[in-house]
Each structure stands twice: as structure tokens, then as C-alpha cells.
């Protein structure tokens, strides 16, 4: 049991040693003892499902991060990126960019992608079969979103190798506590990515792609009423698309296999009934989701439970905590592939619900359907290595043997 004194002293900037391996006992203790938990700097951490949803749905809970990020990131490339991208903006910029992107990731567009994603997954599985032992993250989970987002932006395949490294470095800049090395790597990644994008965008302006499938061409050409993004806005929406699409899907697939390997009964259910794969993907998102934290800032006072939080309060939404709230999910600590209902908030809710969530779902569904059909046996071939970040939950390495 985690003591009341430990809960009282809990801070995201100085975590208990075991938290990154398994944060869920701390989330449970926070929910039970202090669900609106005070953080240093005047913010709060929410761990109950109903509170998280209330903030997500509150139009006066702002996603703008200028006030929060200025003291942490300074006048830097990371600050420019994380205060310009779609996810950390309110209307009107958020509405404009979201509308442009949605046309390229709607259900019709996703249906067109499926054949290419299936072909990619099958090729990766053939390579795994030839090797016998692989790192599931590097050789499979991380390869899928890089190709999918690379295709959406129509980035030439030989130029995609730096993308994953840039994404990890930039998103690490969102951690609650940053080292000088993290800041240096993140700022360098933004600078290098923008330098690459300037060339790519210049070429695309000269030779536009198909607006039905090429998100970069859509962003360049803007909306039908003539509103166009500035060059700076354009660069950072492209970076955002890569980062968001890469991190969510890589962690979804890696965490998902790790959950199945630790729940052999549920893995057996999927093998016996492949029709359960879509619901299993939803359970992977709930049980050990790829993104654990999100943030808002109140533009007016808001009541949560017995407290009223003042205007200006920074709120950290505990997605991972909310997704295991027993008030919403029966037996929430159990991984259940066929769980229904499953109203998790892995993709957020409200106006900022993840624009690419159905792309990630499609990638996860195809990945696990084809993996389980290809290999009657998948087992650990060594110890996994956990990513040491707080906001993003995933594995750096997952050695597996396939037959």
C-alpha cells in the first residue's frame, strides 16, 4: 500500500523510483486519497475519470501553452514548435488546421490506406520470420507509423530515416522535468526538421500532390475560403503530424504485445476469435495507454469535486489514471480483450479529440490481426527495456522470438 504521506508528497518532477516501471499503484492511491492533487507551481493532477472528462469537455479549459512553456523552454525552437502546433492551440488556429487535416484522414481516406498498410505489415512480418528473433519495437512497431505518416506527407522513402529520432527528441521536451541534454536534443531536432521541411515544401509548391491523400499539399493550399497557414505554422503542423502519429501507434503496438504476453489467456482468446482484435486494441489503449498525461489551463474558475479551482490553474489530466478508474471500468486492473463498454480517454475528448485516432486504430488492428495469423507462437527472447518518460508510456526494446 502507498501511504498517505507518500501520496501527499507525490510530484511529477521527482517521481518514486518504481513509478516509471508501473505507475498504476500511484494512480490508484491518488484517486482514492487525493484525486485533485496539488502540484508544484500551483497546478493540479487529476486522477478520476469524471474529472478528466469534465475538463476535456470544458470550452474554458485552454490548450494554449504559452504561459506554461515560456519559463520551461525559453525563447527556443522547442517553444516555437510546442506553442504553434495544432494540439497546443485554441480556436481559431486549431479549428482551421484541424479542418484541413481531417479531409485527409476521414473514413474514406483510411479505407484507401488499408491495402498499403496491410502490404507494409506483411513485409515486416516476413522479415521477422526470416530473422526468428527481433526487437519488436525497432523492427515492427516503430516502422508502421513512420511509413504511414511518411505516406500522408508524401515524404520520399529514402529521406525518412531521421524522422523517428526527431520525433522522440521533440516530444521528450514535453516531460515535466527536463535536463539540459533533453533541451539541447529537442531544439536541435526542431531546427533540423524545419531545415528539411523548407526544402520539401518548396518542391511541393512547384509540384503539388493529390489533395485527397497528400496532407502536405492540403496544408500548403489551405482552406477553400482562401485562408492559408504562415510558413511557421505550416512547418510546425507537419512536425506535429509526424510526432503524434509516430508516438501513439508505436507505443500502442508495443504496449499491446507486452500486455498480451503477460495475459496468455487473453492472447489465446484472440487466436481463437480474430474478430476480437478491434476490441482488444481499445483495451490496449485503456489498460496501458501510449500517452499518460495531458494539460489544460483554466480561463475561468471550475468546480471539481469539493473544490473550486481558480482561473489560471494549470491542470494535468491523468489519462492513465482515469482509464483505470473503478467508478467507470469494472475490474479496471484486469486486461480484458473483449471488454465492453470501453469508454477510455486515450485519445482525449471534446474539441481536441485526437485527429488521427482512427488511423492509429486501423494500424493497430491490421498489425495484430496479421501478426497473430502469421505466427502461432510469439514469446519473449529477453528482458524488455522501458522508456523512461512520464508523459509517453512505451518500450524502447522488446526482444521476441517468433515461429
C-alpha distance (Angstrom), angle and dihedral (degrees) to the residues before:
residue distance angle dihedral
X1 . . .
X2 3.79 . .
X3 3.79 109.6 .
X4 3.82 125.3 -126.1
X5 3.81 88.8 -115.7
X6 3.82 90.8 55.7
X7 3.80 91.1 48.6
X8 3.80 91.2 48.0
X9 3.81 91.3 53.6
X10 3.83 95.9 43.7
X11 3.81 114.9 129.1
X12 3.79 130.0 168.8
X13 3.81 89.2 -137.9
X14 3.83 93.6 59.2
X15 3.76 108.1 31.7
X16 3.81 128.1 -173.1
X17 3.80 112.1 -98.6
X18 3.82 95.3 -109.0
X19 3.81 97.3 43.0
X20 3.80 98.2 95.2
X21 3.80 92.1 52.0
X22 3.82 93.2 49.5
X23 3.81 118.6 0.6
X24 3.79 95.4 169.3
X25 3.85 98.9 89.5
X26 3.81 88.5 55.9
X27 3.79 91.3 47.2
X28 3.82 90.0 51.9
X29 3.81 91.9 49.2
X30 3.82 91.5 48.9
X31 3.81 91.6 49.4
X32 3.80 91.8 50.6
X33 3.82 99.5 40.0
X34 3.81 109.6 22.9
X35 3.83 113.4 6.2
X36 3.82 93.3 170.0
X37 3.79 95.9 47.1
X38 3.80 122.0 -171.6
X39 3.81 115.7 -121.7
X40 3.76 128.3 -164.3
X41 3.79 112.3 -87.0
X42 3.79 95.6 37.4
X43 3.81 99.8 -71.8
X44 3.80 130.9 122.1
X45 3.81 135.5 -137.2
X46 3.81 116.5 -138.7
X47 3.81 120.4 -151.7
X48 3.83 104.0 168.5
X49 3.78 121.4 91.9
X50 3.81 95.8 -134.9
X51 3.81 92.4 51.7
X52 3.80 92.6 48.2
X53 3.81 91.9 50.8
X54 3.81 92.1 46.1
X55 3.81 91.1 55.6
X56 3.81 93.0 44.5
X57 3.80 89.9 53.1
X58 3.80 95.9 44.2
X59 3.84 109.3 102.7
X60 3.81 88.6 -158.1
X61 3.80 92.3 60.5
X62 3.79 100.9 94.1
X63 3.80 127.5 -145.9
X64 3.81 92.2 -161.2
X65 3.81 107.9 118.3
X66 3.81 103.7 -173.3
X67 3.81 94.5 109.1
X68 3.80 92.9 45.3
X69 3.81 99.1 42.9
X70 3.84 100.6 40.8
X71 3.83 96.3 77.4
X72 3.80 92.7 39.6
X73 3.82 101.2 43.7
X74 3.81 102.7 22.6
X75 3.79 121.9 -160.0
X76 3.80 94.1 -30.6
X77 3.81 142.3 128.8
X78 3.82 88.4 -102.0
X79 3.82 90.7 54.8
X80 3.81 91.5 48.9
X81 3.80 91.2 49.9
X82 3.78 99.5 44.9
X83 3.82 92.9 46.6
X84 3.82 95.4 46.2
X85 3.81 103.6 43.1
X86 3.79 121.9 99.4
X87 3.80 96.8 -107.9
X88 3.82 95.6 58.1
X89 3.78 99.0 45.2
X90 3.79 137.4 85.4
X91 3.80 127.0 -145.2
X92 2.96 136.8 -36.0
X93 3.84 94.0 37.8
X94 3.79 93.0 34.5
X95 3.80 92.4 51.1
X96 3.81 94.0 47.3
X97 3.81 96.2 48.4
X98 3.79 94.0 41.7
X99 3.80 91.2 53.1
X100 3.81 91.9 51.4
X101 3.82 93.8 48.9
X102 3.81 96.5 42.9
X103 3.79 92.2 66.2
X104 3.81 90.0 63.3
X105 3.82 96.8 45.8
X106 3.79 102.1 41.2
X107 3.80 121.6 124.2
X108 3.79 93.3 -89.8
X109 3.80 90.9 52.2
X110 3.80 92.0 46.9
X111 3.79 90.5 52.0
X112 3.81 88.6 54.8
X113 3.82 90.2 52.0
X114 3.80 96.4 52.5
X115 3.79 98.1 82.2
X116 3.82 92.6 51.8
X117 3.81 92.4 45.8
X118 3.80 91.2 49.7
X119 3.79 90.4 49.9
X120 3.83 90.6 49.6
X121 3.82 93.3 48.1
X122 3.80 92.3 48.4
X123 3.81 91.0 51.1
X124 3.81 91.2 50.4
X125 3.81 90.4 48.6
X126 3.81 90.8 51.2
X127 3.81 88.9 53.6
X128 3.81 90.0 49.6
X129 3.79 90.9 50.6
X130 3.79 91.3 52.1
X131 3.82 91.8 51.7
X132 3.81 98.1 41.4
X133 3.82 92.3 -159.4
X134 3.82 120.6 52.2
X135 3.76 144.2 157.3
X136 3.79 98.6 -105.1
X137 3.83 92.3 -154.0
X138 3.80 100.3 50.1
X139 3.82 96.7 32.7
X140 3.81 99.1 42.0
X141 3.82 122.8 -2.1
X142 3.82 96.8 49.8
X143 3.80 94.7 40.7
X144 3.80 96.1 62.0
X145 3.83 101.2 60.1
X146 3.79 93.7 40.3
X147 3.80 88.8 58.2
X148 3.81 94.4 42.3
X149 3.83 94.7 49.3
X150 3.80 90.2 39.6
X151 3.80 88.0 56.0
X152 3.82 93.3 45.9
X153 3.81 90.2 54.8
X154 3.83 90.9 35.0
X155 3.81 92.3 -127.5
X156 3.82 109.7 174.4
X157 3.81 108.2 -103.9
X158 3.84 96.4 -124.3
X159 3.84 88.6 57.0
X160 3.82 97.0 55.4
X161 3.81 100.3 83.5
X162 3.86 96.9 93.0
X163 3.81 94.1 47.5
X164 3.80 99.6 88.5
X165 3.80 93.7 47.4
X166 3.81 91.9 49.2
X167 3.81 90.8 48.8
X168 3.81 95.0 51.6
X169 3.82 93.2 46.7
X170 3.82 94.1 48.4
X171 3.80 95.4 46.3
X172 3.80 91.7 46.7
X173 3.81 84.6 66.3
X174 3.82 87.1 73.3
X175 3.80 94.5 63.9
X176 3.83 116.1 120.4
X177 3.82 90.9 -118.8
X178 3.80 122.2 34.4
X179 3.77 130.3 -164.8
X180 3.83 122.1 -149.3
X181 3.82 87.5 -108.6
X182 3.83 91.5 55.8
X183 3.80 91.3 49.8
X184 3.79 93.2 47.7
X185 3.81 93.3 48.5
X186 3.82 92.8 46.1
X187 3.80 94.7 48.6
X188 3.79 91.7 47.0
X189 3.82 90.7 50.1
X190 3.83 92.9 51.8
X191 3.81 91.0 48.3
X192 3.80 93.8 48.7
X193 3.81 92.8 44.5
X194 3.82 92.5 51.6
X195 3.80 91.3 48.4
X196 3.80 88.6 54.0
X197 3.82 92.9 45.2
X198 3.81 93.0 52.5
X199 3.77 89.4 61.7
X200 3.82 94.5 41.9
X201 3.81 92.8 48.7
X202 3.80 92.8 47.7
X203 3.81 89.1 54.0
X204 3.82 91.7 46.9
X205 3.78 92.0 50.8
X206 3.78 88.0 55.8
X207 3.78 92.8 45.5
X208 3.84 112.9 22.4
X209 3.78 120.1 -157.3
X210 3.81 131.8 -138.4
X211 3.82 108.6 -60.9
X212 3.81 90.2 -150.1
X213 3.79 92.7 66.1
X214 3.82 109.2 8.8
X215 3.82 108.8 84.9
X216 3.81 93.0 -174.5
X217 3.81 91.9 57.6
X218 3.83 89.1 48.3
X219 3.81 91.3 51.6
X220 3.82 92.4 47.6
X221 3.79 94.3 48.8
X222 3.81 93.2 44.8
X223 3.77 128.6 -162.0
X224 3.76 127.7 -21.7
X225 3.83 91.6 -107.8
X226 3.79 90.8 60.5
X227 3.81 101.6 -102.0
X228 3.79 109.4 142.5
X229 3.77 132.8 -173.6
X230 3.78 119.3 -110.7
X231 3.81 115.1 -114.5
X232 3.82 90.5 -102.8
X233 3.81 92.2 50.2
X234 3.80 90.1 47.4
X235 3.82 93.9 52.4
X236 3.77 93.3 50.1
X237 3.80 96.7 46.5
X238 3.82 88.3 54.8
X239 3.81 90.9 50.1
X240 3.81 90.0 47.1
X241 3.81 92.3 52.5
X242 3.78 92.5 52.9
X243 3.80 94.1 44.7
X244 3.79 97.4 45.6
X245 3.78 94.8 43.7
X246 3.79 94.0 45.3
X247 3.80 100.0 46.2
X248 3.80 98.5 44.2
X249 3.78 97.1 48.1
X250 3.80 98.4 39.6
X251 3.80 91.1 52.2
X252 3.80 93.2 41.4
X253 3.80 92.5 55.8
X254 3.81 95.7 39.9
X255 3.81 95.4 45.4
X256 3.79 89.5 42.6
X257 3.79 94.9 57.4
X258 3.82 90.5 43.7
X259 3.83 89.0 54.4
X260 3.80 92.1 49.1
X261 3.80 92.6 48.7
X262 3.80 88.4 52.5
X263 3.81 92.6 47.4
X264 3.82 105.1 46.6
X265 3.80 91.9 170.8
X266 3.80 91.0 60.2
X267 3.80 90.7 44.6
X268 3.82 88.5 54.0
X269 3.82 89.8 51.5
X270 3.81 90.5 55.2
X271 3.78 92.1 48.8
X272 3.80 90.3 50.3
X273 3.80 93.8 45.4
X274 3.84 114.6 24.8
X275 3.80 88.2 -179.0
X276 3.80 86.8 78.4
X277 3.80 92.9 66.2
X278 3.85 95.8 95.1
X279 3.81 91.9 52.5
X280 3.82 89.8 43.8
X281 3.82 89.4 55.8
X282 3.81 89.3 53.3
X283 3.80 89.4 50.7
X284 3.81 90.9 50.0
X285 3.80 88.0 54.4
X286 3.80 91.3 50.2
X287 3.78 101.5 38.5
X288 3.81 100.4 47.6
X289 3.77 105.5 0.5
X290 3.81 124.6 -163.6
X291 3.81 94.2 -125.4
X292 3.79 117.4 44.5
X293 3.82 103.6 177.5
X294 3.79 138.9 38.1
X295 3.79 132.6 176.2
X296 3.79 142.1 -138.2
X297 3.82 136.2 169.2
X298 3.79 120.5 -142.4
X299 3.80 116.6 -120.8
X300 3.81 90.4 -169.7
X301 3.85 135.7 13.4
X302 3.82 116.4 -70.7
X303 3.81 131.4 -166.5
X304 3.80 115.9 -133.7
X305 3.78 116.4 175.6
X306 3.79 108.6 -46.4
X307 3.81 94.0 -19.4
X308 3.77 134.4 80.9
X309 3.80 111.7 -149.4
X310 3.81 115.6 -148.7
X311 3.79 127.0 -122.1
X312 3.80 110.9 -80.8
X313 3.81 95.8 32.3
X314 3.83 111.9 148.4
X315 3.81 108.8 -134.7
X316 3.80 125.5 -158.4
X317 3.80 110.1 -160.2
X318 3.80 111.2 -147.6
X319 3.80 99.0 -143.3
X320 3.79 93.3 173.6
X321 3.80 90.8 48.9
X322 3.80 94.7 46.9
X323 3.80 91.2 49.6
X324 3.81 90.1 61.0
X325 3.80 97.1 44.3
X326 3.84 108.7 134.9
X327 3.81 89.1 -150.7
X328 3.84 87.2 68.8
X329 3.82 105.9 24.1
X330 3.80 126.3 47.4
X331 3.82 111.3 -127.5
X332 3.83 89.9 -6.2
X333 3.82 96.4 -175.1
X334 3.80 89.9 63.1
X335 3.81 121.3 89.6
X336 3.80 105.5 -134.8
X337 3.81 116.7 178.2
X338 3.81 93.8 -161.9
X339 3.83 96.0 44.8
X340 3.79 113.9 153.1
X341 2.93 131.8 -153.1
X342 3.79 96.5 30.0
X343 3.79 110.1 169.2
X344 3.79 95.9 169.2
X345 3.81 122.1 165.8
X346 3.81 98.7 -140.8
X347 3.82 88.9 127.5
X348 3.80 95.7 39.2
X349 3.80 124.0 -120.7
X350 3.77 139.6 -111.0
X351 3.80 126.3 31.5
X352 3.81 92.4 -20.7
X353 3.80 97.4 51.4
X354 3.81 107.5 144.1
X355 3.80 110.0 -77.8
X356 3.81 92.1 -150.6
X357 3.81 99.3 42.7
X358 3.80 95.0 116.1
X359 3.80 91.0 49.1
X360 3.83 88.8 54.8
X361 3.80 91.0 46.9
X362 3.78 90.9 50.9
X363 3.81 91.9 49.4
X364 3.82 91.4 49.1
X365 3.79 93.4 46.8
X366 3.80 93.9 50.7
X367 3.81 93.1 41.9
X368 3.81 95.1 54.7
X369 3.81 96.5 36.6
X370 3.80 92.2 54.2
X371 3.82 94.7 38.5
X372 3.80 93.9 54.6
X373 3.81 92.7 42.8
X374 3.82 91.8 50.3
X375 3.80 100.3 45.2
X376 3.81 123.7 42.2
X377 3.79 86.9 -170.8
X378 3.81 130.4 41.3
X379 3.80 117.6 166.0
X380 3.79 140.2 162.0
X381 3.80 115.8 -85.5
X382 3.81 95.8 -173.7
X383 3.78 143.0 -19.2
X384 3.81 118.0 -49.7
X385 3.79 120.7 -123.9
X386 3.80 115.9 -134.6
X387 3.80 120.7 -141.3
X388 3.83 107.2 -116.1
X389 3.78 97.7 -137.6
X390 3.82 126.9 112.5
X391 3.80 104.2 -152.7
X392 3.81 95.4 43.9
X393 3.79 118.5 48.0
X394 3.77 118.3 -159.4
X395 3.78 146.8 108.0
X396 3.77 126.4 -89.3
X397 3.81 91.9 -158.8
X398 3.79 134.3 12.0
X399 3.83 111.2 177.5
X400 3.81 111.2 -156.4
X401 3.78 138.3 172.6
X402 3.80 119.1 -142.4
X403 3.79 131.6 -163.4
